[in-house]
Amino acid sequence: MSLRSCKIFVTGASSGIGAHLARALARRGAAVAAGARRAEALADLAAVEPRITPVKLDVTDPGSVRSGVAAAAEALGGLDGLVNNAGIAWGGRALDMAEDDWARVIDTNLSGVFRVAQAAARVMAEDGGGSIVNTASVLGFGTGTGVAAYAASKAAVVHLTRNLALEWARHGVRVNALAPGYIPTEINRGFLEGEAGQAMLKDIPMRRFGRPEDLEAPLELLLGPGGAYITGVTLPVDGGHLCRPL
Ligand code: NDP
């Protein structure tokens, strides 16, 4: 039940959760292509881990997604897995939200996830199948003040995951998602380390925020052969956060 020798493309790999998971997959013996816009950060990652190949891509640009997925498949000699993780957050009251901010969140977190999944699934379907794991969020199931676009985009990722799983099973492509609870990274560290963020700890039964390493084993299950009969599922990894209404 191992990922050894698997060929896996990880998006959003220039920082935070994606960078951590790219390194963790490489340590488990996978060949990894690491995608994001910041080429320098990707080069730094590849410099310390020779099993990682950097691939520059912008998930909001269809041409960049096509060439990025093709470059990843070429560098790895095919694609067995996709960790479809690139995402952004925008925090602010919905009444004040500008049209451009709404569009940017949806374009990155929902349309970007679809674009990369479609391009990767086309490669996988040609080559006997594969496994896709999207990054959703606990906010895909719950609500929060100031996160309307983000939460809507992640709820859509949960539903997209089910629909793609239904359509692509016949091509041998499984599609699942992880729904992490709050993990301090570039996307939210300022908020989580502040007073309001710390107050949220009381809503997490396990009384701590997540760590990127909490996602490693769940990812391995969904991505690898251990999850061979699992598709269409979104697995919360949240210290019990969803046991309470968000
Ligand atoms: P980071 O900000 O550290 O990472 C986000 C990653 O996405 C970066 O590598 C960034 O790279 C990449 N990215 C953003 N926009 C684009 C784009 N247009 N094209 C390509 N890559 C892009 O945040 P996290 O690691 O926390 O977030 C990773 C994922 O986890 C996101 O989907 C987030 O929504 C999700 N998540 C995070 C939680 C948390 O508490 N941290 C909780 C639940 C879900 P670059 O800027 O170089 O392009």
Residues whose N, C-alpha, C, O or C-beta is under 5 A from the ligand:
A	BS01	NDP	G12 A13 S14 S15 G16 I17 G18 A36 R37 R38 L57 D58 V59 T60 N85 A86 G87 I88 T108 T135 A136 S137 V138 P180 G181 Y182 I183 P184 T185 E186 I187
